[in-house]
Structures are given as C-alpha cells and as structure tokens.
C-alpha cells in the first residue's frame, strides 16, 4: 500500500508539472502580456504607510503655536522667536475684540459674527508666520512690531506675511467665551 | 472499474472544467483569478474523490485517513498561498495562480491514482 501511495504521489507531481507546463505554453501564446501582471498591494498596507507618513516629526512640528494677545504683548521679539520650534511654524494669536473696541458690548459682538462662529464670540484668531528675510538677523533683538510687520510695509499692521482669518478658537485653550 | 473511475474522478473533474470555462466566459475577473479559483475548486473536489476510497476501507483504512488529511493539508496550503501570496514573496499573479493550480492538481491526482491502483473496489 505504501508503494501505491508513492506511485500516486509521483504520478501527481508528474502530471501537475506536465499540465502546468502545457498551460503555460498555451497562455504564453494566447495572452503573453498577462504574465506581467503583478499582485496588487493590499489596502491595509497602503493605509498603514499613509498613517506613518502623516505622523512624521516635521509634520507634527508644523502645528501652529497658539498664544493670546495679552501674553504676546508681554513677550519681547526674541522670546517670540524662541517660542517657535522653527521659522516655518505658524503662530496663531487670539485677540480679544473688546480690547480694541471697548464700546462694543458682548451682545453686539455676537450679532456681528455669523451663527457659524457662535463659539468665537468676542475673539479673533490671527494666524501668521515670521518672514523668511528675518532668518539672517537672529542675533538682533526683534520687537513685536518688527516681527509682525515686514520691511517695505508703509503702515504698521499685522504684516503682509500674516494670513488673517477669523475663526472659532479652540475652546479648550480659550475657555468658554461669552 | 472504468465506470467507477469515471464516476468518482471523471465526472467531478469534467464538471469543474465546465464551470471554469463558464466563469472565464462570463466573469469580469482576469485569467489568473479564474485559474486561482479553479485550483481551489480542484482541492475541494479532491476531498470528494477521497470519499470513493472509503468504499475499499477494509483494505487500508489508515491509508485512506492519511490521504484524507493530506488532501486537507494541500487545500489549506492552497488557501494560504491565495491569501498571503505577497507575504510569501510571490509578486506575480501568474506564479500565484500556477502554484494554487499545482496544489489542486496534486490533490486531485493522488486519490485518483490510488483508486486505480487498488482496482477500483
């Protein structure tokens, strides 16, 4: 019986080889391009690679530094520069509208803002970056106005490099605004 | 004996061949997907062919059990290749399909030859 089993095994291997060889020759003649097809990478692997790409340290460092206007006023130019991890890191400043327009009440401020920004209430968030031209002048003590207003600006304001946006601040950072 | 072999091995194989041709004709899957599926079907059909060996169980019950387990192992290996081809270093569709087909053919021929050698009782 063992001999029969060995014969069966040998026959199976031989016939498999023969059949596959014939099939390969036939397919090579009929569809030669089909042999170049590669197995697709599973979606899970792609997803894992994408997640790893997103979590690179450089990307994490590009998160904006959030600071309120009162704290920003208290800092010198050098301290603001040191606050940022690198020059490309954006700076988000949360301004309290009442400090600029004290005559506007909280209710009026709320009515000025659309319902979409109800969480913003009396706050304005300004996002900006330190101009690249300043990178060579690291040793010079920069003032707050110099950082926010690049050279060539006729009037001092938030600066041309400042991308202004009015958006709802993160309530966990600002507290519940009213 | 000829009729016995024909009913135990020939009919299942011809039925499988028929359905593979139908699938190749009407399915949108590629040639390698069709061949891969045919290889897995061969493994399944071979388990049915082993059933015919149980008719002669008086002669070698142990051998039949061993062949049955061998068939199951071959079928499981074919499934493993189908699911984890990339992990096993198989990058081409053709290699994967031929590998699975080889497992299917081997698992089908072993019980068929054993039935022939035992006289088809």
Contacts between the chains, C-beta under 8 A, distances in Angstrom:
chain1	res1	chain2	res2	distance
A	1	B	59	7.5
A	1	B	60	4.8
A	1	B	63	5.2
A	4	B	113	8.0
A	4	B	114	6.1
A	4	B	117	4.4
A	4	B	118	6.9
A	5	B	63	6.5
A	5	B	66	7.8
A	5	B	67	7.5
A	5	B	114	6.8
A	7	B	113	6.6
A	7	B	117	6.4
A	8	B	109	7.3
A	8	B	110	4.9
A	8	B	111	7.7
A	8	B	113	3.8
A	8	B	114	4.8
A	8	B	117	6.8
A	9	B	110	6.4
A	11	B	109	5.9
A	11	B	113	4.7
A	12	B	105	7.1
A	12	B	106	4.4
A	12	B	107	7.8
A	12	B	108	8.0
A	12	B	109	3.7
A	12	B	110	4.7
A	12	B	113	6.8
A	13	B	106	6.4
A	15	B	105	6.4
A	15	B	109	5.1
A	16	B	102	4.9
A	16	B	105	4.0
A	16	B	106	5.0
A	16	B	109	6.9
A	17	B	102	8.0
A	19	B	105	5.7
A	20	B	98	5.5
A	20	B	101	6.4
A	20	B	102	5.9
A	20	B	105	7.4
A	23	B	35	7.9
A	23	B	98	7.7
A	23	B	101	7.5
A	24	B	98	7.0
A	27	B	31	7.0
A	27	B	94	7.9
A	31	B	31	6.1
A	34	B	30	7.2
A	34	B	31	5.4
A	34	B	32	6.9
A	34	B	93	7.7
A	34	B	94	6.9
A	35	B	92	7.2
A	35	B	94	4.9
A	36	B	92	8.0
A	37	B	30	7.0
A	37	B	32	6.5
A	37	B	92	7.0
A	37	B	93	4.3
A	37	B	94	7.0
A	38	B	91	5.7
A	38	B	92	6.1
A	38	B	93	6.8
A	39	B	85	5.7
A	39	B	86	5.6
A	39	B	90	6.9
A	39	B	91	5.9
A	39	B	92	6.9
A	39	B	93	5.8
A	39	B	96	6.4
A	41	B	86	7.1
A	42	B	86	6.9
